[in-house]
Amino acid sequence: MTAGTVALRVACAVFVLQSMAGIVNTPQVVRLQWRQLTVLRTFVTVLATIAGMATLALAGGGIVTVAAMGLAAAFLMVAGNLLLAVRFQPALLRPKFDGAMLRKLLAYGGALTVAGLAAVPLSTAERFFLAHDYSTTDVAYLAVALNLATILQVFPEQLTAPFLPGLARLEAAGRVEDLRALYKKGLTGVFLLVTPAMVLLCFIARPFLSLWAGPQYGVHSTSAFLITIAGVWCGCLAWLPVSYLLSSGRTKAIAWIKVAELVPYLAAAWFLTRWFGVIGAALAWSAMCVLESVLLFMVTQRVADLPWLPLPDRSLRSLAGPLVLGGAALLLTYVTSGLAIRLVWAAVLALAYGTATWWLILTRRERRGLTVLARNVLRRGKPLPTLARNVTHSPASTRAPRHARAYTPRHARVLPRWQVPITRNRLLRDCTLNRSCRSSL
């Protein structure tokens, strides 16, 4: 048995364990415990990377050693997620069989299985036709372009990860307006982040591909990249309707869309690839992504009346921003060619776009919300002052027993210092007609 065969079998076991880790972490996901998930994932990844390099350097080995390190990391990931899951859901230690729940899971997961099977030819057919009609070198040109373009999917993947349990909670509670507001904010956030990232990737694409894969890839893969990134951009926006359909249990809609695309896509991919080569394959793949995104938005708008425009309140400014950024990047492509200088200009353009977005595109309310969110994230884990420390004018010297106190939300117990005198003035104004209250103050 060759080393490659052994490594492939170990990699299959790693895939199974990673799937198990994605199942056992459900108690953390539904409770939005992203800090524990992130810390565990980062720790295991860093540990596996260091252990793999150390093992290769000290004991030697090859692809089997690397696969074994991946298997150990997958075991550790499953064990860590299981320990956290038991902490949040102790009932996991006493599993029970529920036939009704099993039927629901089969109905939910069966549609996703069909969608996953349909996604295999949808994501590989153009490469098969390209290899059949041309050569594996052309397949490599397309694969490199797709690898660079799909980097954009990191943004919606991380931003929409908490959206699935959040939308599921709002859907189950019947809070339709809150669900629409959360969906709209997520869609706008993805648009504001992915659009400038797409423009800047297009700006540095050719020199980066030339340095990363070689000059030939810089020549032949850049055009395919510019075509495929349009489909990736639409696919990034479509993460939001997919999240809603998953959270509401409408997985059959996703399966129907995937299955309906099969025959038209295979025909278009065969025709375009046969006559236009790499460019035709990129066109077919990008057109499929655009069509799928449109169908997903149409379905979510029909079943839940969710918005489909990703623009914020200042829509014209949000459209003008990427256009100006794209125009500046296009002009700079004629005066710059090296990767280093383009990276510098990309950083300058990103800083300018971010500043313009903050002051010209976002409203005052949105800026205030983001500021409060950033402060909460930075101050997480630190003790915060309570209202009892700020309001010292109450005549009551005794406190009610702990079990008899009324619950006060956290935001009502914490007041900034500048609000304390205003609160006292309001109390004095409201108690003007009440002499006893006024004397007590």
C-alpha positions in Angstrom: 0.0 0.0 0.0 1.5 3.3 -1.0 1.9 6.4 1.2 -0.7 8.3 -0.9 -3.3 5.6 -0.3 -2.8 5.6 3.4 -2.9 9.4 3.6 -6.1 9.4 1.5 -7.8 6.9 3.9 -6.7 9.0 6.9 -8.0 12.1 5.2 -11.4 10.4 4.9 -11.4 9.7 8.6 -10.5 13.3 9.2 -13.5 14.4 7.2 -15.8 12.1 9.2 -14.5 13.5 12.5 -14.8 17.1 11.3 -18.4 16.4 10.5 -19.0 15.0 13.9 -17.4 18.1 15.5 -19.9 20.2 13.5 -22.7 18.1 15.0 -21.7 18.0 18.6 -21.2 21.7 18.8 -24.9 22.4 18.3 -25.5 23.4 21.9 -22.9 26.1 21.6 -24.2 27.3 18.3 -27.8 27.7 19.3 -26.8 29.6 22.4 -24.5 31.9 20.3 -21.4 30.9 22.3 -19.0 31.9 19.6 -16.2 32.8 21.9 -15.8 29.2 23.1 -16.1 27.9 19.5 -13.5 30.4 18.2 -11.0 29.8 21.0 -11.2 26.0 20.6 -11.0 26.1 16.8 -8.0 28.5 16.9 -6.2 26.5 19.6 -6.6 23.2 17.8 -5.5 24.7 14.5 -2.4 26.4 15.9 -1.5 23.3 17.9 -1.8 21.0 14.9 0.3 23.3 12.7 3.1 23.5 15.2 3.0 19.8 16.0 3.0 18.9 12.4 6.0 21.1 11.6 7.9 19.9 14.7 7.2 16.3 13.8 8.4 16.7 10.2 11.5 18.5 11.4 12.5 16.1 14.2 11.3 12.7 13.1 10.9 13.1 9.4 8.1 11.6 7.5 5.9 12.8 4.7 2.3 13.0 3.6 1.2 10.2 6.0 2.7 12.2 9.0 0.8 15.3 7.9 -2.4 13.3 7.6 -1.9 11.8 11.0 -1.5 15.2 12.6 -4.8 16.2 10.9 -6.4 13.1 12.4 -5.2 14.0 15.9 -6.4 17.5 15.5 -9.8 16.3 14.4 -10.0 14.0 17.5 -9.1 16.9 19.7 -11.8 19.1 18.1 -14.5 16.5 18.6 -13.5 15.9 22.2 -13.3 19.7 23.0 -16.7 20.4 21.4 -18.2 17.4 23.2 -17.0 18.6 26.6 -18.4 22.1 25.9 -21.7 20.6 24.6 -22.2 18.6 27.8 -21.6 21.7 29.8 -24.3 23.6 28.1 -26.6 20.6 27.6 -26.2 17.9 30.3 -29.0 15.8 28.7 -26.5 14.7 26.1 -25.1 12.3 28.7 -28.5 10.6 28.7 -29.4 10.2 25.0 -32.9 9.1 24.1 -34.5 7.9 20.9 -37.3 10.1 19.5 -39.0 8.8 16.4 -40.8 12.0 15.7 -37.6 14.0 15.9 -35.8 11.5 13.7 -38.5 12.0 11.0 -38.0 15.8 11.2 -34.3 15.4 10.9 -34.5 13.1 7.9 -36.9 15.5 6.2 -34.6 18.5 6.9 -31.3 16.7 6.1 -32.6 14.7 3.2 -33.3 17.8 1.2 -29.8 19.1 2.0 -28.3 15.8 0.9 -30.1 16.1 -2.4 -28.8 19.7 -2.7 -25.3 18.5 -1.9 -25.3 15.8 -4.5 -26.6 18.2 -7.1 -23.8 20.7 -6.2 -21.1 18.2 -7.2 -21.7 18.5 -11.0 -22.7 22.1 -10.7 -19.2 22.9 -9.3 -17.1 20.5 -11.4 -18.8 20.0 -14.8 -17.0 22.9 -16.5 -13.6 21.5 -15.5 -14.5 18.1 -16.9 -15.6 19.6 -20.2 -12.5 21.8 -20.2 -10.2 18.8 -19.7 -12.0 16.8 -22.3 -12.0 19.4 -25.0 -8.6 21.2 -24.2 -6.0 20.1 -21.6 -5.4 19.9 -17.9 -3.3 23.1 -18.2 -6.5 25.0 -19.0 -8.2 23.3 -16.1 -5.3 24.6 -13.9 -5.8 28.2 -15.2 -9.5 28.0 -14.3 -8.8 26.4 -10.9 -6.3 29.1 -9.9 -8.7 31.8 -10.8 -11.5 30.2 -8.8 -9.3 29.7 -5.8 -8.5 33.4 -5.7 -12.0 34.6 -6.4 -13.6 32.4 -3.7 -11.5 34.1 -1.0 -14.3 36.6 -0.8 -16.5 33.9 0.7 -14.6 34.2 4.0 -16.5 37.5 4.7 -20.1 36.2 4.5 -19.1 32.9 6.0 -17.9 34.6 9.2 -20.5 37.3 9.3 -23.5 35.1 8.7 -22.4 32.3 11.1 -24.4 33.7 14.0 -27.3 34.5 11.8 -28.6 31.0 11.4 -29.4 30.5 15.2 -30.4 34.1 15.5 -32.9 33.9 12.6 -34.2 30.6 13.9 -35.0 32.1 17.3 -36.8 35.0 15.8 -38.7 32.8 13.3 -39.8 30.5 16.2 -40.9 33.4 18.3 -42.9 35.0 15.5 -41.0 38.3 15.7 -41.3 39.1 12.1 -40.2 42.7 12.2 -37.1 41.9 14.3 -36.3 39.1 11.8 -36.5 41.5 8.9 -34.4 44.1 10.6 -31.7 41.6 11.4 -31.8 40.2 7.9 -31.5 43.7 6.4 -28.6 44.6 8.6 -26.7 41.4 7.7 -27.3 41.9 4.0 -26.1 45.5 4.1 -23.1 44.5 6.1 -22.1 41.9 3.6 -22.5 44.3 0.8 -20.4 47.0 2.4 -17.6 44.6 3.1 -17.6 42.3 0.1 -17.9 45.0 -2.6 -14.7 47.0 -1.9 -12.9 43.7 -1.2 -13.9 42.5 -4.7 -12.6 45.8 -6.3 -9.3 45.6 -4.5 -8.8 41.9 -5.4 -9.4 42.8 -9.0 -6.8 45.5 -8.6 -4.0 43.2 -7.4 -5.1 40.1 -9.3 -2.6 39.9 -12.2 0.6 40.6 -10.3 -0.5 38.4 -7.5 -1.3 35.5 -9.8 2.0 36.0 -11.6 3.9 35.8 -8.3 1.8 33.0 -6.7 1.4 30.6 -9.6 3.8 31.9 -12.3 3.7 34.4 -15.2 1.7 32.1 -17.4 -1.1 32.0 -14.9 -1.0 35.8 -14.6 -1.7 36.0 -18.3 -4.3 33.3 -18.7 -6.0 33.2 -15.3 -6.6 36.9 -14.8 -9.5 37.1 -17.3 -11.1 34.1 -15.9 -10.7 35.6 -12.4 -12.4 38.8 -13.4 -15.4 36.9 -14.8 -15.8 34.4 -11.9 -15.5 37.1 -9.2 -18.8 38.6 -10.3 -20.5 35.3 -9.6 -18.7 35.0 -6.3 -19.9 38.5 -5.3 -23.5 37.4 -6.0 -23.0 34.2 -4.1 -21.7 36.1 -1.1 -24.9 38.1 -0.9 -26.9 34.9 -1.3 -25.5 33.6 2.0 -28.3 35.6 3.7 -31.3 34.0 2.0 -29.7 30.6 2.4 -29.3 31.3 6.1 -33.0 32.2 6.3 -34.2 29.2 4.4 -32.1 26.9 6.7 -33.3 28.6 9.8 -37.0 28.4 8.8 -36.7 24.7 7.8 -37.3 25.4 4.1 -34.4 23.1 2.9 -36.6 21.7 0.1 -36.5 25.1 -1.6 -32.7 24.9 -1.7 -32.8 21.4 -3.1 -35.3 22.3 -5.8 -33.1 25.3 -7.0 -30.0 23.1 -7.2 -31.8 20.3 -9.1 -33.5 22.8 -11.5 -30.1 24.2 -12.4 -28.6 20.9 -13.4 -29.7 20.4 -17.0 -29.4 24.1 -18.1 -26.0 24.4 -16.5 -24.6 21.2 -18.0 -25.8 22.3 -21.5 -24.4 25.8 -21.1 -21.1 24.6 -19.7 -20.6 22.2 -22.5 -21.4 24.7 -25.2 -19.4 27.6 -23.8 -16.4 25.5 -22.8 -16.3 23.8 -26.2 -16.3 27.1 -28.1 -14.5 29.6 -25.8 -12.3 27.5 -23.6 -11.3 28.8 -20.2 -13.3 32.0 -20.7 -16.4 30.0 -21.6 -16.0 27.8 -18.5 -15.7 30.9 -16.3 -18.7 32.5 -17.9 -20.8 29.3 -17.4 -19.8 29.1 -13.7 -20.3 32.7 -13.0 -23.7 32.8 -14.7 -24.8 29.8 -12.7 -23.9 31.6 -9.4 -25.8 34.7 -10.5 -28.9 32.8 -11.5 -28.8 30.8 -8.3 -28.5 34.0 -6.2 -31.5 35.6 -8.0 -33.6 32.5 -7.4 -32.7 32.4 -3.7 -33.6 36.0 -3.2 -36.9 35.5 -5.1 -37.8 32.6 -2.9 -37.1 34.4 0.4 -39.0 37.5 -0.8 -42.0 35.4 -1.7 -42.2 33.2 1.4 -41.2 35.9 4.0 -41.3 39.2 2.2 -37.7 39.8 3.1 -35.8 42.7 1.3 -33.6 41.8 -1.6 -31.7 45.1 -2.1 -28.5 45.1 0.0 -28.2 48.9 0.0 -28.3 50.9 3.3 -30.4 53.9 4.0 -28.2 56.2 2.0 -28.5 54.1 -1.1 -27.1 56.5 -3.7 -24.0 57.1 -1.6 -23.5 53.4 -1.1 -23.6 52.9 -4.9 -21.3 55.9 -5.6 -18.7 54.6 -3.2 -17.7 51.4 -5.0 -18.0 53.2 -8.3 -15.5 55.8 -7.2 -13.2 53.1 -5.7 -13.4 51.1 -8.9 -12.6 54.1 -11.0 -9.5 55.0 -8.9 -8.3 51.4 -9.0 -8.8 51.3 -12.8 -6.7 54.4 -13.3 -4.0 53.1 -11.0 -3.7 49.9 -13.1 -2.3 52.0 -16.0 0.5 53.6 -13.8 1.4 50.7 -11.6 2.4 47.1 -12.4 4.3 45.5 -9.5 2.6 43.7 -6.7 4.3 45.6 -3.9 3.2 49.1 -5.1 -0.3 47.8 -5.8 -0.6 46.4 -2.3 0.4 49.8 -0.9 -2.2 51.6 -3.1 -4.8 49.0 -2.2 -4.2 49.7 1.5 -4.5 53.5 0.8 -7.7 52.9 -1.2 -9.2 50.7 1.5 -8.4 53.3 4.2 -10.0 56.1 2.1 -13.1 53.9 1.3 -13.5 52.9 5.0 -13.3 56.6 6.1 -15.8 57.7 3.5 -18.1 54.8 4.3 -18.0 55.7 8.0 -18.8 59.4 7.6 -20.8 59.6 4.3 -22.6 56.3 3.9 -23.4 55.1 7.4 -26.0 57.2 9.3 -25.4 58.6 12.7 -27.6 55.8 14.2 -25.6 53.1 12.5 -22.3 54.7 13.6 -23.5 54.8 17.2 -24.6 51.2 17.0 -21.3 50.0 15.7 -19.4 52.1 18.3 -21.5 50.6 21.2 -20.9 47.1 19.7 -17.2 47.6 19.6 -17.1 48.9 23.2 -19.1 45.9 24.4 -16.7 43.6 22.7 -13.6 45.3 24.1 -15.1 45.6 27.6 -16.3 42.0 27.7 -15.2 40.3 30.8 -14.6 43.5 32.8 -16.8 44.5 35.7 -19.2 47.3 34.9 -20.6 49.9 37.4 -24.2 49.4 38.4 -26.9 51.9 38.8 -26.7 51.6 42.6 -23.2 53.1 42.5 -24.3 56.1 40.4 -27.6 57.0 42.0 -26.8 57.9 45.6 -29.8 60.1 46.5 -32.3 57.4 47.4 -33.3 57.7 51.1 -33.7 53.9 51.4 -30.9 52.6 53.5 -32.0 49.0 53.5 -32.1 46.7 50.6 -34.6 44.0 49.9 -33.5 40.4 50.1 -31.9 39.0 47.0 -34.8 36.7 46.2 -37.3 39.5 46.6 -35.6 42.0 44.2 -37.2 42.7 40.9 -35.1 41.8 37.9 -33.6 44.8 36.1 -32.1 44.5 32.6 -28.4 45.1 32.3 -28.8 48.1 30.1 -31.1 49.7 32.7 -28.6 49.1 35.5 -25.6 50.7 33.8 -25.6 54.5 33.2 -22.7 56.6 31.9 -21.6 59.4 34.3 -22.9 62.2 32.1 -26.4 60.8 32.4 -26.6 60.8 36.2 -27.3 64.5 36.8 -29.8 64.5 33.9 -31.6 61.6 35.4 -31.7 63.5 38.8 -33.1 66.6 37.1 -35.8 64.6 35.4 -36.7 63.0 38.7 -37.0 66.5 40.3 -39.1 67.8 37.5 -41.4 64.8 37.6 -41.8 65.0 41.4 -42.6 68.8 41.6 -46.2 68.1 42.5 -45.4 65.5 45.1 -44.0 67.2 48.2 -43.1 64.0 50.0 -41.1 62.8 47.0 -39.4 66.2 46.7 -38.4 66.2 50.4 -37.0 62.7 50.1 -34.8 63.8 47.2 
